[in-house]
Amino acid sequence: MKSLRPEPRKEPVVRLEGVAGEYAQFDFGEVRLELEDGRELRVQFFAGRLKYSRLMHVEVVPDQGSETVVHSLIACLVVFAGSPKE
């Protein structure tokens, strides 16, 4: 049977490589914290990361609304000292 089975194919690895300042990723996240008194606290955050240097900016936000996106993105780009190409 082994001789009849087709050879398993290796999936190609596609890596997104770029030069400094070319790519960044922005996203929201959430963490749930359990307080000592038993209550649970939900904390939302905005995170931005430069691909090449891995410089990261994270800030706690009240929600994921469009106004929050704009303010957080601007704050992140100030920390990055500019905007990436893509």
Buried (B, 14 or more C-beta within 10 A) or exposed (E): EEEEEEEEEEEEEEEEEBEEBBBBEBEBEEEEEEEEEEEEEEEBBBBBBBBBEEBEBBBEBEEEEEEBBEBBBEBBBEEBEEEBEE
